[in-house]
């Protein structure tokens, strides 16, 4: 039995414990606070000792700001480079296991792609003089840097400043390989940032020997060849193992500009470039002047390959098509029969280069692309840029550029499908769509106009009103995709004015529907794939899915009725073909960065784009100027000596009397306007009364007879 004092003792013990805990807590907090105050005092004293003033403080402030900006800049650069690293996740080291020989529509060989052109010779088996020639010209400090050669960059900049032109490049071999493997040739800051990060990534994942091997195997060497071994065989008819110094120098000179220095095209230029390579080898200390003297005295000769250009942009696109079509067949060594037409290809290249040489500086434009498709969907020509040797980036199939007003055809086609007609009247006045207030090209507005007038004059507010009040965005984008546009189209309200990027191939495909009776799904570049033993792997006539209708006969007829007016009285008068009915639409983007003309006849559809790789604006170039002129010159050639076919919905392929009358009336009005303008700029003409007074005075003095110039009574001349 417990005593009455037991609970009291327990309470006393608990109270003592709580008092002890309270005392410990108080002492601990006090001690912690005291130590913290001592630490703070010590830190304050230390910070005061480290505090600087005067010029020293200015230096520390600058270093601090530089560190902050550097950290932010590094994060931004890394964010820009991250998309490029996605390409490194696949089996990027593997060579393409397809070997394809391509034939044009007439059965003539036009080129090869795949392992045929990429037979690799190990670097150890290549002549030492070839390696020295490449390193002396492309990257002398290749074995001393880690992907980016800052000393070489400074040297190149100094040499370029002295020469007042680009005479040396600053990119290392690793940077060039990164560009060849993962990037395009577009000259943008974003691409250079990606290139720098990928170069360091390659250095971290590959040895120097592997990097050099890939560079020599993957570089374009002109003449449709890829890799140093294929180039040695093409130019000299021998293996790279058997090259002499003169031949090695000539090949090493091709890396900078293979099309410009290709010896089968311009042998004197190739030999001059090879001499520069020999100079580089002497300057780098790789060889002496005496060792290269024999190569200078006896430059390399090449195998006569003729001057036939390889349609490399077309072959690159066709090669991708072959890999897609033959992926399930299990066959990899193939002969591809294509729809390529060398004559149309040459005409497209000539028209683009002719006009850029003539007017490129005037309009501040440097690049262009063209795609030609016939009315059965066969891709006849692809021009992906001015020079494949300078840039293998295919601007016709890979570049996404804003389409401007050329996108309006999809808006109007959707409107026709929804019951509107060319005679439907819509307001062309100001419009506000959620704060977006688009303006017309001239800055003004139109009154109530028909849809035909709005399309022909390319009034901006009308298609915006159609999308806002009648259609919505989705039906327009859905129709564009159904017509063959494969580029991802943004579903924004500004899309109706062509702010979404599309390829030239997409534009040609979409516009070809108007020439193909409203049918889609016909575009093709490969007609047949055959193995080396003659077995047919793919036949477009049998294996391709059947075409399908995407435009009703009503909508097609109404659209072609409007589009054929554009080259007559609309924005594309420079695209009008003499005696041939054609239709089309111009396109010009904001700040004049892109200019388009996409047009068609009953025989062909062609899309033309002009712009700059760095997205810099042109000098107010519109789609109705240079692109229309390029299209017109190309199409005049393409329609020579062929049977002209009518455009669906237009009765005759030749210009009708009605159209001819419109053209004549427009020319008459233009002539009258020019005459009125000229008359306004001429000095005032003397009145008839003044002329009579002058005649009387002349007869009074009779110093000399007067010649009265009819129509110019103020121009009196003595005989």
C-alpha positions in Angstrom: 0.0 0.0 0.0 1.5 3.3 -1.1 1.9 6.1 1.3 0.1 9.5 1.0 3.4 11.1 0.3 4.0 9.2 -2.9 2.1 11.4 -5.4 3.7 14.5 -3.9 7.2 13.0 -4.4 6.4 12.3 -8.1 5.1 15.8 -8.7 8.3 17.1 -7.1 10.5 15.0 -9.3 8.6 16.2 -12.4 8.9 19.8 -11.4 12.6 19.4 -10.8 13.0 17.8 -14.3 11.1 20.6 -15.9 13.1 23.2 -14.1 16.4 21.5 -15.1 15.1 21.4 -18.8 14.2 25.0 -18.7 17.5 26.0 -17.3 19.3 23.9 -20.0 17.2 25.5 -22.7 17.9 29.0 -21.4 21.6 28.4 -21.1 21.8 26.8 -24.6 19.9 29.6 -26.3 22.0 32.2 -24.5 25.2 30.4 -25.5 24.0 30.1 -29.1 23.1 33.7 -29.3 26.4 34.7 -27.8 28.4 32.6 -30.2 26.3 33.9 -33.1 26.9 37.5 -32.1 30.6 36.8 -31.9 30.5 35.1 -35.3 28.6 38.0 -36.8 31.1 40.4 -35.2 34.0 38.5 -36.7 32.3 38.3 -40.1 31.6 42.0 -40.0 35.3 42.8 -39.1 36.4 40.5 -41.9 34.1 42.0 -44.5 35.3 45.5 -43.5 38.9 44.4 -44.0 37.9 43.1 -47.5 36.0 46.2 -48.4 37.7 48.2 -51.1 37.3 51.7 -52.3 38.3 53.9 -55.1 39.7 52.3 -58.3 39.9 48.9 -56.6 36.1 49.0 -55.9 35.4 49.8 -59.6 37.4 46.8 -60.6 35.5 44.5 -58.2 32.2 45.9 -59.4 33.0 45.3 -63.0 34.2 41.7 -62.2 31.0 41.0 -60.3 28.8 42.3 -63.2 30.9 40.3 -65.7 30.4 37.2 -63.6 26.7 37.7 -63.4 26.3 38.4 -67.1 28.5 35.5 -68.0 26.4 33.1 -65.9 23.2 34.4 -67.5 24.7 34.2 -70.9 25.9 30.6 -70.3 22.4 29.6 -69.3 20.9 31.2 -72.4 23.5 29.6 -74.7 22.9 26.2 -73.1 19.1 26.6 -73.5 19.6 27.4 -77.2 22.0 24.4 -77.7 19.8 21.8 -75.9 17.6 21.0 -79.0 20.7 20.2 -81.0 21.8 17.6 -78.4 18.6 15.6 -79.2 20.2 14.5 -82.5 23.1 13.0 -80.6 20.9 10.5 -78.9 20.4 8.3 -82.0 22.9 6.1 -83.8 24.5 9.1 -85.5 27.8 7.3 -86.1 26.3 4.7 -88.3 26.7 5.1 -92.1 23.6 4.9 -94.3 23.3 1.3 -95.3 21.5 2.1 -98.6 23.4 2.2 -101.8 21.2 3.9 -104.5 21.8 4.8 -108.1 19.4 7.4 -109.4 18.1 7.7 -113.0 16.2 10.6 -114.5 12.8 10.4 -116.2 14.6 9.4 -119.5 16.7 6.6 -117.9 20.0 8.5 -117.7 22.1 8.2 -114.5 22.1 11.4 -112.5 23.9 10.5 -109.3 24.4 8.1 -106.4 23.8 8.3 -102.7 24.6 6.0 -99.8 27.5 3.8 -99.0 28.6 3.8 -102.7 30.0 7.2 -102.1 31.1 6.7 -98.6 33.6 3.8 -98.8 35.9 4.6 -95.9 39.7 4.3 -95.9 41.2 4.4 -92.3 43.2 7.5 -91.6 46.2 5.4 -90.8 46.2 4.1 -94.4 45.9 7.6 -96.0 49.1 9.3 -97.2 50.7 11.5 -94.6 51.0 14.3 -97.1 47.2 14.3 -97.5 46.6 14.6 -93.7 49.2 17.4 -93.6 47.6 19.2 -96.5 44.1 19.1 -94.8 45.4 20.2 -91.4 47.5 23.0 -92.8 44.5 24.4 -94.6 41.6 23.6 -92.4 42.9 23.4 -88.8 46.6 23.6 -88.0 46.1 23.3 -84.2 43.7 20.4 -84.5 45.6 18.2 -82.0 46.1 21.1 -79.6 42.5 22.5 -79.0 39.4 21.1 -77.5 36.9 21.6 -80.3 37.2 25.4 -80.5 40.5 27.0 -81.6 40.5 30.5 -80.1 44.0 31.2 -81.3 43.1 30.1 -84.8 40.0 32.3 -84.7 42.1 35.3 -83.8 44.5 34.5 -86.5 41.7 34.2 -89.1 40.1 37.5 -88.0 43.4 39.3 -88.3 44.1 37.9 -91.8 40.6 38.8 -92.9 40.9 42.3 -91.6 44.2 42.8 -93.4 42.8 41.5 -96.7 39.5 43.3 -96.2 37.7 40.1 -97.2 37.2 36.5 -95.9 40.5 34.7 -96.7 40.6 32.4 -93.7 37.9 30.6 -91.7 37.9 30.4 -88.0 36.0 27.1 -87.6 37.9 24.1 -86.4 37.6 20.7 -88.0 35.5 19.6 -85.0 33.1 22.5 -85.5 32.8 21.8 -89.2 32.1 18.1 -88.4 29.4 19.1 -85.9 27.8 21.2 -88.6 27.9 18.4 -91.1 26.5 15.8 -88.7 23.8 17.7 -86.9 23.2 21.2 -88.2 22.4 23.2 -91.3 24.4 25.9 -93.1 22.1 28.7 -92.0 24.1 31.7 -90.9 22.5 32.5 -87.5 23.8 33.1 -84.0 21.7 30.2 -82.8 23.4 27.8 -85.2 26.9 29.0 -84.2 26.0 28.5 -80.5 24.8 25.0 -81.2 27.9 24.3 -83.3 30.2 25.4 -80.4 28.5 23.1 -77.8 28.3 20.2 -80.2 32.0 20.6 -81.0 33.0 20.3 -77.4 30.5 17.3 -77.1 32.3 15.6 -80.0 35.7 16.2 -78.4 34.4 14.6 -75.1 33.0 11.5 -76.9 35.4 10.8 -79.7 39.2 10.7 -80.1 41.0 13.1 -82.4 41.5 10.3 -84.8 37.8 9.4 -84.9 36.9 13.1 -85.5 39.3 13.4 -88.4 38.1 10.1 -89.9 34.4 11.3 -89.8 35.4 14.7 -91.2 37.2 13.1 -94.2 34.4 10.6 -94.8 31.4 12.9 -94.5 32.4 16.2 -96.1 31.0 17.2 -99.5 33.7 17.3 -102.1 31.9 18.5 -105.2 30.8 16.6 -108.2 28.1 14.9 -106.2 30.8 13.1 -104.1 30.9 12.7 -100.3 34.2 11.8 -98.6 37.8 11.9 -99.6 37.9 8.4 -101.0 35.0 9.0 -103.4 36.5 12.3 -104.4 39.9 10.7 -105.2 38.1 8.2 -107.4 35.9 10.8 -109.1 38.6 13.3 -109.9 41.7 11.2 -110.3 40.4 7.6 -111.0 42.4 6.2 -108.1 42.2 5.4 -104.4 43.1 8.0 -101.8 46.0 5.7 -100.8 47.7 6.4 -104.1 47.5 10.2 -104.2 50.6 12.3 -104.8 51.3 15.7 -103.2 49.7 17.7 -106.1 46.5 15.6 -106.0 46.4 15.7 -102.2 46.7 19.5 -102.3 43.9 19.8 -104.8 41.6 17.7 -102.7 42.5 19.6 -99.5 41.5 22.8 -101.3 38.0 21.5 -101.9 36.7 21.7 -98.3 36.3 25.5 -98.4 34.2 25.7 -101.5 33.8 22.4 -103.4 31.7 23.8 -106.2 33.9 26.8 -106.8 37.1 24.8 -106.9 35.8 21.5 -108.4 38.6 20.6 -110.9 36.2 19.0 -113.4 34.3 22.3 -113.6 37.2 24.9 -113.2 40.6 23.3 -113.4 42.6 26.6 -113.3 40.8 27.7 -110.1 41.4 24.2 -108.6 45.1 24.4 -109.4 45.3 28.0 -108.0 43.6 26.8 -104.8 46.0 23.8 -104.6 48.9 26.2 -104.8 47.5 28.0 -101.8 47.3 24.7 -99.9 51.0 24.1 -100.7 51.8 27.6 -99.3 49.8 26.7 -96.1 51.9 23.5 -95.7 55.1 25.5 -95.9 53.8 28.2 -93.5 52.7 25.6 -91.0 56.1 24.0 -91.1 54.7 20.7 -92.3 56.9 20.7 -95.4 59.7 22.8 -96.9 59.6 24.8 -100.1 61.9 22.3 -101.7 59.5 19.5 -100.9 56.5 21.2 -102.5 58.4 22.6 -105.5 57.7 19.5 -107.7 54.0 19.7 -107.0 54.0 23.4 -108.0 55.8 22.7 -111.3 53.6 19.7 -112.1 50.0 20.4 -110.9 47.5 17.6 -110.8 45.4 16.5 -113.9 41.9 15.2 -113.5 39.7 12.6 -115.2 37.5 14.2 -117.8 34.0 14.0 -116.3 32.5 16.8 -118.5 30.7 19.8 -117.0 27.4 18.1 -116.2 26.2 19.3 -112.8 24.9 16.8 -110.3 21.3 17.7 -109.1 22.4 17.3 -105.5 19.4 19.0 -103.8 17.1 16.8 -105.8 19.1 13.7 -105.0 19.2 14.5 -101.2 15.4 14.7 -101.2 14.9 11.6 -103.4 17.3 9.6 -101.2 15.1 10.3 -98.2 12.1 9.2 -100.3 13.9 5.9 -101.2 14.7 5.1 -97.6 11.1 5.7 -96.7 9.7 3.6 -99.5 12.2 0.8 -99.2 12.3 0.5 -95.4 10.1 -2.5 -95.3 11.5 -4.3 -98.3 14.8 -5.3 -96.8 16.6 -4.3 -99.9 19.4 -1.8 -99.7 21.2 -1.8 -103.0 18.8 -0.2 -105.4 18.3 1.6 -108.7 15.7 4.5 -108.4 13.8 5.7 -111.4 12.9 9.3 -110.7 10.6 12.0 -112.1 13.6 14.3 -112.5 13.7 16.4 -115.7 17.3 17.8 -116.3 16.0 20.4 -118.7 13.5 21.9 -116.3 16.1 21.7 -113.5 18.6 23.6 -115.6 16.0 26.2 -116.5 15.1 26.7 -112.8 18.7 27.0 -111.7 19.4 29.4 -114.6 16.4 31.6 -113.9 17.2 31.9 -110.2 20.9 32.6 -110.7 20.2 35.0 -113.6 17.9 37.2 -111.6 19.9 37.1 -108.4 23.0 38.2 -110.2 21.0 41.0 -112.0 19.0 42.3 -109.1 20.3 40.6 -105.9 22.2 43.7 -104.7 19.3 46.0 -105.6 16.9 44.1 -103.5 19.5 42.9 -100.9 18.6 39.3 -101.4 21.1 36.4 -101.6 19.2 33.1 -101.6 16.3 31.4 -103.2 14.6 28.1 -103.8 12.3 26.6 -106.5 10.2 23.5 -106.9 8.5 22.4 -110.1 5.7 19.8 -110.2 3.7 18.6 -113.2 0.0 18.1 -113.3 0.3 14.4 -112.5 2.2 15.2 -109.3 5.7 14.3 -110.6 8.4 16.5 -109.0 10.5 17.6 -112.0 13.0 20.0 -110.4 14.2 21.1 -107.0 16.6 24.1 -106.5 17.5 24.2 -102.8 19.9 27.1 -103.0 22.3 28.9 -105.3 25.4 26.6 -104.6 25.3 23.1 -103.1 29.0 23.2 -102.6 28.7 26.3 -100.4 25.7 25.1 -98.5 24.1 21.6 -98.6 21.1 22.9 -96.6 18.0 22.3 -98.8 15.9 25.5 -98.6 13.3 23.9 -100.8 12.4 21.0 -98.6 13.8 21.9 -95.1 13.5 25.6 -94.6 10.4 26.9 -92.9 9.7 30.4 -94.0 6.6 32.6 -93.5 4.4 32.5 -96.6 2.8 36.0 -96.4 -0.2 36.6 -98.7 0.4 33.4 -100.6 -1.3 31.6 -97.8 -4.6 33.4 -98.6 -5.4 30.8 -101.3 -6.3 28.3 -98.5 -8.5 30.9 -96.8 -10.4 31.7 -100.0 -10.6 28.0 -101.0 -12.2 27.2 -97.6 -14.6 30.1 -98.1 -15.6 28.7 -101.5 -16.2 25.3 -99.9 -18.4 27.0 -97.3 -20.8 28.4 -100.0 -19.2 31.8 -100.7 -18.5 32.8 -104.3 -16.1 35.2 -106.1 -19.0 37.7 -106.3 -19.7 37.7 -102.5 -19.3 41.2 -101.2 -17.4 41.7 -97.9 -16.2 44.8 -96.1 -12.5 45.6 -96.6 -12.6 48.2 -93.9 -10.7 48.2 -90.5 -11.1 45.1 -88.3 -10.3 44.4 -84.7 -9.8 40.7 -83.8 -9.0 40.5 -80.1 -6.7 43.5 -80.2 -5.1 42.6 -83.5 -5.7 45.2 -86.2 -4.2 44.1 -89.5 -3.5 46.7 -92.2 -3.2 46.4 -96.0 0.1 46.7 -97.8 -0.4 50.4 -98.6 -1.5 51.2 -95.1 -5.1 52.1 -96.1 -8.4 50.2 -96.2 -10.9 49.3 -98.9 -14.6 49.6 -98.9 -17.0 46.9 -99.7 -15.4 44.6 -102.3 -16.1 41.2 -103.9 -13.9 38.3 -102.9 -12.4 38.2 -106.4 -11.3 41.8 -106.1 -9.9 41.2 -102.6 -7.9 38.2 -103.7 -6.6 39.8 -106.9 -5.6 43.0 -105.1 -4.4 41.0 -102.1 -6.4 43.0 -99.5 -5.4 41.8 -96.0 -8.5 42.7 -94.0 -10.8 40.6 -96.1 -9.3 37.1 -95.4 -9.1 38.1 -91.7 -12.8 39.0 -91.8 -13.6 35.7 -93.5 -11.7 33.7 -90.8 -13.2 35.8 -88.0 -16.8 36.0 -89.0 -17.4 33.1 -91.4 -14.9 30.3 -91.1 -12.7 30.1 -88.0 -9.1 29.0 -88.1 -9.5 25.2 -88.0 -11.3 24.7 -91.3 -8.6 26.7 -93.1 -5.7 24.8 -91.6 -7.4 21.5 -92.1 -7.9 22.3 -95.8 -4.3 23.3 -96.2 -3.1 20.0 -94.6 -5.5 18.1 -96.8 -4.1 19.8 -99.9 -0.6 18.4 -99.0 1.0 20.8 -96.7 3.2 18.8 -94.3 4.8 21.6 -92.3 3.1 22.1 -88.9 0.8 25.1 -89.3 0.0 27.2 -86.2 -3.6 27.6 -85.5 -3.4 31.3 -84.6 -5.6 34.2 -86.0 -2.5 35.7 -87.7 -2.0 32.4 -89.7 -4.5 33.7 -92.3 -1.9 36.2 -93.4 0.9 33.7 -93.7 2.8 34.0 -90.4 3.2 30.2 -90.1 6.3 28.7 -91.7 6.1 26.4 -94.7 8.5 24.8 -97.1 8.7 25.6 -100.8 7.9 21.9 -101.5 4.7 22.4 -99.4 3.7 25.5 -101.3 4.2 23.8 -104.7 2.3 20.7 -103.5 -0.7 22.8 -102.2 -0.9 25.0 -105.3 -0.7 22.0 -107.6 -4.2 20.9 -106.4 -5.6 23.9 -108.4 -4.0 22.5 -111.5 -4.9 18.8 -110.8 -8.7 19.2 -110.8 -8.9 19.5 -107.0 -7.1 16.2 -106.3 -4.4 15.7 -103.7 -2.0 12.9 -102.8 -0.3 12.7 -106.2 3.2 14.2 -105.4 6.0 11.8 -106.0 9.6 11.8 -107.0 10.2 8.0 -107.3 8.4 6.1 -110.0 10.1 2.7 -109.5 12.7 1.0 -107.2 14.6 -1.9 -108.7 17.2 -4.2 -107.2 20.5 -4.8 -109.0 19.1 -8.0 -110.3 16.0 -6.3 -111.8 13.5 -7.2 -109.1 10.9 -4.4 -108.7 10.6 -3.4 -105.1 8.3 -0.4 -105.5 6.1 0.9 -108.4 4.4 4.2 -107.9 1.6 3.3 -110.4 0.7 0.2 -108.4 1.8 0.8 -104.9 1.0 4.4 -104.2 -2.3 5.2 -102.6 -4.9 6.6 -105.0 -5.4 10.4 -105.2 -8.3 11.9 -103.4 -10.5 14.9 -103.9 -10.0 17.8 -101.5 -11.7 20.6 -103.4 -15.2 20.3 -104.9 -15.6 21.1 -108.6 -17.5 24.3 -107.6 -14.8 25.5 -105.3 -12.0 24.6 -107.7 -13.7 26.4 -110.6 -14.3 29.5 -108.6 -10.7 29.6 -107.2 -9.2 29.2 -110.6 -11.5 31.9 -111.9 -10.0 34.3 -109.4 -6.3 33.1 -109.4 -6.0 33.4 -113.2 -6.8 37.2 -112.8 -3.8 37.7 -110.5 -1.2 37.7 -113.3 -3.5 39.8 -115.5 -4.7 42.7 -113.4 -3.4 41.7 -109.9 -0.2 41.7 -108.0 1.7 39.3 -110.3 1.7 41.0 -113.7 5.4 40.3 -114.1 4.5 36.6 -114.0 2.1 36.7 -117.0 3.0 34.2 -119.7 2.8 35.4 -123.3 -0.3 33.7 -124.8 -0.7 31.2 -122.0 -3.3 31.2 -119.2 -1.8 30.9 -115.7 -2.9 31.5 -112.2 -1.0 32.1 -108.9 -0.6 34.2 -105.8 2.2 36.5 -104.5 3.4 36.6 -100.9 5.4 39.1 -99.0 6.1 38.9 -95.3 6.6 41.5 -92.6 9.8 43.5 -92.9 10.2 42.0 -96.4 12.1 39.0 -95.1 10.4 36.5 -97.5 9.0 36.9 -100.9 7.0 34.3 -102.8 5.3 33.6 -106.1 3.4 30.3 -106.4 1.7 29.7 -109.8 0.4 27.1 -112.1 -0.7 26.4 -115.7 -2.5 23.4 -117.1 0.9 21.7 -117.4 3.1 22.7 -114.4 3.0 24.2 -110.9 6.1 26.0 -109.6 6.8 27.7 -106.2 9.5 30.4 -105.9 10.9 31.7 -102.6 13.6 34.4 -102.1 15.1 35.7 -98.9 18.3 35.6 -96.8 19.6 32.7 -94.7 20.1 35.0 -91.7 16.5 36.2 -91.9 17.7 39.8 -92.6 15.1 41.9 -94.5 15.4 42.5 -98.2 15.2 46.0 -99.8 11.4 46.1 -100.0 11.2 43.1 -102.3 7.7 41.8 -102.9 6.4 38.6 -104.4 5.3 40.4 -107.5 8.8 41.6 -108.3 11.8 39.2 -108.4 10.0 35.9 -107.6 7.4 36.5 -110.3 10.1 37.3 -112.8 12.0 34.1 -111.9 8.8 32.1 -112.2 7.9 33.7 -115.6 11.3 33.0 -117.1 11.3 29.4 -115.9 7.8 28.7 -117.2 8.3 30.3 -120.6 11.1 27.7 -121.1 9.1 24.8 -119.6 6.2 25.4 -122.0 8.2 25.4 -125.2 7.3 22.7 -127.7 4.7 20.9 -125.5 1.0 20.4 -125.7 -0.7 23.1 -123.7 -3.4 21.8 -121.3 -6.2 24.0 -119.9 -6.5 24.8 -116.3 -9.5 23.1 -114.7 -12.5 25.4 -114.9 -10.8 27.5 -117.6 -11.9 26.5 -121.0 -8.8 27.1 -123.0 -5.0 27.1 -122.2 -4.4 30.1 -124.5 -5.2 33.6 -123.4 -8.8 34.4 -124.4 -9.9 37.6 -126.1 -11.4 38.7 -122.8 -8.2 38.3 -121.0 -6.2 39.9 -123.8 -8.6 42.8 -123.7 -8.0 43.2 -120.0 -4.3 43.1 -120.5 -4.5 45.7 -123.3 -6.7 47.9 -121.1 -4.3 47.6 -118.2 -1.4 48.5 -120.4 -3.3 51.4 -121.9 -4.0 52.8 -118.4 -0.4 52.2 -117.3 0.8 54.1 -120.4 -1.6 57.0 -119.7 -0.4 57.2 -116.1 3.2 57.2 -117.2 2.5 59.9 -119.8 0.7 62.0 -117.3 3.5 61.6 -114.9 6.1 62.5 -117.5 4.0 65.6 -118.6 3.9 66.8 -115.0 7.6 66.6 -114.7 8.3 68.5 -118.0 8.7 72.3 -117.9 5.7 74.4 -118.9 5.0 74.7 -122.6 4.4 78.1 -124.2 0.8 79.0 -125.0 -0.4 79.4 -128.6 -0.7 83.1 -128.1 2.9 83.4 -127.0 3.9 81.3 -130.0 2.1 83.7 -132.4 3.8 86.7 -130.9 7.2 85.1 -131.3 6.4 84.3 -135.0 5.5 87.9 -135.7 8.6 89.2 -134.0 10.7 86.7 -136.1 9.1 88.0 -139.3 9.8 91.6 -138.3 13.5 91.0 -137.7 13.9 88.5 -140.6 17.2 87.6 -139.3 16.6 83.9 -140.1 13.7 81.6 -140.9 12.2 79.8 -138.0 11.6 76.1 -137.7 8.3 75.3 -135.9 8.6 72.0 -134.1 5.0 70.5 -134.0 3.9 69.7 -130.5 6.8 71.6 -129.0 6.2 75.3 -129.9 8.7 76.4 -127.3 11.6 74.7 -129.1 12.5 77.2 -131.8 15.6 76.5 -133.9 17.5 78.5 -136.4 18.2 77.0 -139.8 
